[in-house]
């Protein structure tokens, strides 16, 4: 997509096409760097036979570099990653509007080499499905009378988990007697240390109590690059099952 850039000598505006640079990555710290001032989206294309980790990052001042999370195009997995890891060729895209330069740099190297091409232009990255679809599910089930913790692992640097729903089910394996206070299900890395009050009423064997939270707008984890947990405490004669739907994004 063409964009307008200023000719510093003539002080006039003229169209400029997508910006592009190509290089070979074949060692730790090998990199390709692309000036991207005025661009909105950056794409990284990797081709060849290789085994390495490549990080895409950007700089505002030309000295300090910040990670740019990217997502792969035309792949089974949907979502952002903090770096490209492995042996598979492909194309990854991310946002770069705040940077004057972007780079693809090898942070871990095993073998081979990759031809790396960076392209930047003014086309905005289409993230319309982010927040509208659940790409990943996690579930945990315990034994009778045992605590259960559902742990969503850290998504990596520059990324956080966004929860679309939570379901907590309690199954009575035997007669459950009433109590004066509710059972509290706690969480970590969620805003306000989110907690759920589960009724402590009498239940017959085989009874199931279910609580479900559907978030009209996805609930963002409090911290990036951190695990998120939902913790069901030890409860006599109860089997817990916890399920969470989520996606990963910056």
ZINORNOR-V72024 format. One record per backbone hydrogen bond with DSSP energy under -0.5 kcal/mol. CO is the residue of the C=O (numbers start at 1). NH is the residue of the N-H. Records with the same first field share a line. If there is no record, write none. Layout:
# ZINORNOR-V72024
CO: NH + NH
This chain:
# ZINORNOR-V72024
1: 122
3: 16
5: 14
6: 8
7: 11 + 12
12: 7
14: 5
16: 3
19: 120
21: 118
23: 116
24: 26
25: 114
27: 30
30: 106
32: 104
34: 102
36: 39
40: 96 + 97
41: 121
42: 94
43: 119
44: 92
45: 117
46: 90
47: 115
48: 50
49: 113
51: 110 + 111
52: 86
53: 107 + 108
54: 84
55: 105
56: 68
57: 103
58: 66
59: 100 + 101
64: 60
66: 58
67: 69
70: 81
71: 93
79: 72
81: 70
83: 85
84: 54
86: 52
90: 46
91: 73
92: 44
93: 71
94: 42
96: 99
100: 36 + 37
101: 59
102: 34
103: 57
104: 32
105: 55 + 107
106: 29
108: 53
111: 51
113: 49
114: 25 + 116
115: 47
116: 23
117: 45
118: 21
119: 43
120: 19
121: 40 + 41
125: 127
127: 130
129: 132 + 133
133: 135
136: 246
138: 244
140: 242
143: 146
148: 232
149: 151
150: 152 + 230
151: 153
152: 228
156: 159 + 225
159: 225
160: 249
161: 221
162: 247
163: 219
164: 215
165: 245
166: 213
167: 243
168: 211
169: 241
170: 209
171: 173 + 239
172: 206
176: 203
183: 185 + 198
184: 186
185: 196
186: 231
188: 229
189: 222
190: 193
191: 194
196: 185 + 198
198: 183
200: 179
203: 176
204: 207
207: 172
209: 170
211: 168
212: 214
213: 166 + 215
214: 216
218: 220
219: 163
220: 191
223: 226
228: 152
229: 188
230: 150 + 232
231: 186 + 233
232: 148
235: 238
237: 173 + 174
238: 145 + 146
239: 171
240: 142
241: 169
242: 140
243: 167
244: 138
245: 164 + 165
246: 135 + 136
247: 162
248: 80
249: 160
